[in-house]
Amino acid sequence: MVVEAPETMKVISAHDRCDRCIAKAVYMVVFNNGDLYFCAHHFREHEDSFMEVALDIFDETDEVLVNPESLE
């Protein structure tokens, strides 16, 4: 199940990075034994597996469209 975080609740910070590469994380996948962060590319690569075993999936791809200057 993919859960979109409400606008007021951001789970992924600007400093979180993909656990497979150095790209900014836009997905957080919650498992029984911990959380993993993924960029869009690596999430899509393994999405089917995540759907089978994840407790929750937080999708913050909307953050990619935010103007970085507005965050300062």
Backbone as a printed PyTorch tensor [residue, N CA C, xyz], in Angstrom:
tensor([[[ 0.8370, -1.1680,  0.0000],
         [ 0.0000,  0.0000,  0.0000],
         [ 0.8890,  1.2400,  0.0000]],

        [[ 0.6970,  2.1340, -0.9330],
         [ 1.4300,  3.3960, -0.9930],
         [ 0.6040,  4.4450, -0.2710]],

        [[ 1.2400,  5.1350,  0.6680],
         [ 0.5710,  6.1590,  1.4550],
         [ 1.2090,  7.5010,  1.1360]],

        [[ 0.4010,  8.4560,  0.7150],
         [ 0.9230,  9.7980,  0.4830],
         [ 0.7890, 10.5830,  1.7710]],

        [[ 1.9040, 11.1350,  2.2380],
         [ 1.8930, 11.9030,  3.4840],
         [ 1.1420, 13.2110,  3.2530]],

        [[ 0.3050, 13.6100,  4.2110],
         [-0.3760, 14.9050,  4.0830],
         [ 0.6540, 16.0340,  3.9750]],

        [[ 0.2500, 17.1420,  3.3800],
         [ 1.1820, 18.2510,  3.1620],
         [ 1.8410, 18.7270,  4.4440]],

        [[ 1.1470, 18.6770,  5.5420],
         [ 1.7090, 19.1660,  6.7940],
         [ 2.6380, 18.1550,  7.4540]],

        [[ 2.6270, 16.9190,  6.9880],
         [ 3.4360, 15.8710,  7.5970],
         [ 4.4480, 15.3390,  6.5840]],

        [[ 5.6760, 15.7750,  6.6960],
         [ 6.7240, 15.2730,  5.8160],
         [ 7.5520, 14.2630,  6.5860]],

        [[ 7.6660, 13.0780,  6.0650],
         [ 8.3850, 11.9930,  6.7160],
         [ 9.8580, 12.0110,  6.3070]],

        [[10.1100, 12.4130,  5.0850],
         [11.4660, 12.3930,  4.5330],
         [12.0330, 13.8060,  4.5580]],

        [[13.2090, 13.9510,  5.1560],
         [13.8210, 15.2820,  5.2190],
         [14.6600, 15.5360,  3.9640]],

        [[15.0420, 16.7610,  3.7780],
         [15.8700, 17.1360,  2.6260],
         [17.2400, 16.4770,  2.6730]],

        [[17.6410, 16.0140,  3.8410],
         [18.9690, 15.4050,  3.9950],
         [18.9480, 13.8850,  3.8250]],

        [[17.7740, 13.2740,  3.7510],
         [17.6880, 11.8200,  3.5860],
         [18.0890, 11.4380,  2.1680]],

        [[18.8850, 10.3930,  2.0760],
         [19.4020,  9.9140,  0.7910],
         [18.9550,  8.4910,  0.5380]],

        [[18.8990,  8.1420, -0.7180],
         [18.5590,  6.7850, -1.1430],
         [19.5630,  5.8080, -0.5350]],

        [[19.0670,  4.6720, -0.0400],
         [19.9460,  3.6620,  0.5360],
         [20.6950,  2.8580, -0.5250]],

        [[20.4110,  3.0980, -1.8080],
         [21.1130,  2.4150, -2.8890],
         [22.0950,  3.3230, -3.6330]],

        [[21.8650,  4.6290, -3.5760],
         [22.7510,  5.5720, -4.2680],
         [22.7560,  6.8810, -3.4730]],

        [[23.2970,  7.9400, -4.0200],
         [23.3870,  9.1950, -3.2720],
         [22.2750, 10.2000, -3.6210]],

        [[21.3040,  9.7740, -4.4100],
         [20.2160, 10.6710, -4.8020],
         [19.3170, 10.9890, -3.6000]],

        [[18.5900, 12.0960, -3.6840],
         [17.6490, 12.4620, -2.6290],
         [16.5540, 11.4030, -2.5300]],

        [[16.2470, 10.9950, -1.3220],
         [15.1860, 10.0150, -1.1000],
         [13.8240, 10.6720, -1.2810]],

        [[12.9300, 10.0000, -1.9740],
         [11.5610, 10.4750, -2.1250],
         [10.5510,  9.4100, -1.6910]],

        [[11.0250,  8.2250, -1.3470],
         [10.1800,  7.1510, -0.8160],
         [10.8060,  6.6240,  0.4680]],

        [[ 9.9670,  6.3400,  1.4530],
         [10.4050,  5.6340,  2.6470],
         [ 9.5650,  4.3740,  2.7390]],

        [[10.2360,  3.2300,  2.7960],
         [ 9.5570,  1.9430,  2.8720],
         [ 9.7510,  1.4070,  4.2910]],

        [[ 8.6470,  1.1190,  4.9610],
         [ 8.6860,  0.6680,  6.3480],
         [ 8.5380, -0.8510,  6.3820]],

        [[ 9.5080, -1.4960,  7.0180],
         [ 9.4930, -2.9470,  7.1890],
         [ 9.4210, -3.2720,  8.6740]],

        [[ 9.2060, -4.5380,  9.0130],
         [ 9.1880, -4.9690, 10.4180],
         [10.4740, -4.6240, 11.1400]],

        [[11.5940, -4.7030, 10.4460],
         [12.8980, -4.5090, 11.0950],
         [13.5410, -3.1600, 10.8060]],

        [[12.8100, -2.2060, 10.2750],
         [13.3640, -0.8740, 10.0360],
         [12.8530, -0.2430,  8.7560]],

        [[13.3360,  0.9590,  8.5020],
         [12.9220,  1.7260,  7.3300],
         [14.0660,  1.8240,  6.3350]],

        [[13.7120,  1.8780,  5.0530],
         [14.6890,  2.1270,  3.9990],
         [14.1980,  3.2960,  3.1630]],

        [[15.1450,  4.0840,  2.6680],
         [14.8410,  5.2530,  1.8470],
         [15.3020,  4.9940,  0.4240]],

        [[14.5070,  5.4780, -0.5550],
         [14.8340,  5.2400, -1.9550],
         [14.5440,  6.4640, -2.8060]],

        [[15.3620,  6.6470, -3.8340],
         [15.0650,  7.6200, -4.8830],
         [13.9690,  6.9920, -5.7560]],

        [[13.3980,  7.7580, -6.6500],
         [12.3130,  7.2450, -7.4860],
         [12.7800,  6.0790, -8.3510]],

        [[13.9790,  6.1880, -8.9090],
         [14.5090,  5.1380, -9.7860],
         [14.6150,  3.8040, -9.0590]],

        [[15.2470,  3.7950, -7.9000],
         [15.4450,  2.5370, -7.1810],
         [14.1410,  2.0150, -6.5610]],

        [[13.2280,  2.9090, -6.2060],
         [11.9300,  2.4490, -5.7150],
         [11.1990,  1.7080, -6.8220]],

        [[11.1220,  2.3160, -8.0070],
         [10.4140,  1.6780, -9.1270],
         [11.0560,  0.3510, -9.5050]],

        [[12.3680,  0.2630, -9.3980],
         [13.0870, -0.9680, -9.7330],
         [12.6530, -2.1410, -8.8410]],

        [[12.3060, -1.8460, -7.5920],
         [11.9710, -2.9030, -6.6240],
         [10.5420, -2.8040, -6.0970]],

        [[ 9.7240, -1.9930, -6.7210],
         [ 8.3810, -1.7090, -6.2140],
         [ 7.5440, -2.9630, -5.9850]],

        [[ 7.5680, -3.9050, -6.9040],
         [ 6.7520, -5.1180, -6.7570],
         [ 7.1210, -5.8900, -5.4960]],

        [[ 8.4050, -5.9910, -5.2000],
         [ 8.8520, -6.6870, -3.9880],
         [ 8.3970, -5.9470, -2.7380]],

        [[ 8.4790, -4.6120, -2.7630],
         [ 8.0700, -3.8180, -1.6130],
         [ 6.5840, -4.0050, -1.3230]],

        [[ 5.7780, -4.0550, -2.3620],
         [ 4.3290, -4.1880, -2.1910],
         [ 3.9720, -5.4760, -1.4590]],

        [[ 4.7910, -6.4940, -1.6150],
         [ 4.5170, -7.7890, -0.9910],
         [ 4.8660, -7.8110,  0.4940]],

        [[ 5.9000, -7.0590,  0.9200],
         [ 6.4010, -7.2130,  2.2930],
         [ 6.3870, -5.9470,  3.1450]],

        [[ 6.2170, -4.7910,  2.5660],
         [ 6.2890, -3.5410,  3.3280],
         [ 5.0530, -3.3450,  4.1990]],

        [[ 5.2670, -2.7530,  5.3670],
         [ 4.1480, -2.3770,  6.2300],
         [ 3.4990, -1.0940,  5.7240]],

        [[ 4.3200, -0.1300,  5.3120],
         [ 3.8680,  1.1530,  4.7610],
         [ 4.8860,  1.6480,  3.7580]],

        [[ 4.4150,  2.4590,  2.8300],
         [ 5.2990,  3.1240,  1.8700],
         [ 4.8700,  4.5810,  1.8200]],

        [[ 5.8040,  5.4700,  2.1150],
         [ 5.5330,  6.9030,  2.0680],
         [ 6.1100,  7.4710,  0.7780]],

        [[ 5.2550,  8.1380,  0.0290],
         [ 5.6130,  8.7020, -1.2720],
         [ 5.6470, 10.2220, -1.1470]],

        [[ 6.8350, 10.7880, -1.2870],
         [ 6.9540, 12.2460, -1.2420],
         [ 7.5610, 12.7700, -2.5440]],

        [[ 7.1680, 12.1600, -3.6520],
         [ 7.6660, 12.6180, -4.9420],
         [ 7.2120, 14.0340, -5.2620]],

        [[ 6.1500, 14.4970, -4.6070],
         [ 5.7000, 15.8770, -4.8160],
         [ 6.7550, 16.8840, -4.3870]],

        [[ 7.6360, 16.4950, -3.4680],
         [ 8.6970, 17.3910, -2.9950],
         [ 9.7050, 17.7150, -4.0920]],

        [[ 9.8240, 16.8740, -5.0870],
         [10.7830, 17.0910, -6.1760],
         [10.4150, 18.3610, -6.9370]],

        [[ 9.1460, 18.6930, -6.9710],
         [ 8.6750, 19.8440, -7.7360],
         [ 8.7690, 21.1640, -6.9740]],

        [[ 9.1060, 21.1080, -5.7150],
         [ 9.2060, 22.3160, -4.9030],
         [10.4390, 23.1180, -5.2910]],

        [[10.2860, 24.4200, -5.3920],
         [11.3920, 25.3110, -5.6890],
         [12.3390, 25.3160, -4.4670]],

        [[13.6090, 24.8940, -4.6160],
         [14.5160, 24.8170, -3.4710],
         [14.7020, 26.1550, -2.7640]],

        [[14.5710, 27.2630, -3.4710],
         [14.7500, 28.5740, -2.8640],
         [13.6290, 28.8770, -1.8780]],

        [[12.4530, 28.2570, -2.0730],
         [11.3440, 28.5100, -1.1580],
         [11.5370, 27.8030,  0.1780]],

        [[12.4930, 26.8910,  0.2670],
         [12.7420, 26.1570,  1.5010],
         [13.7190, 26.8940,  2.4260]],

        [[14.3650, 27.9120,  1.9270],
         [15.3680, 28.6310,  2.7290],
         [14.7280, 29.6040,  3.6830]]])
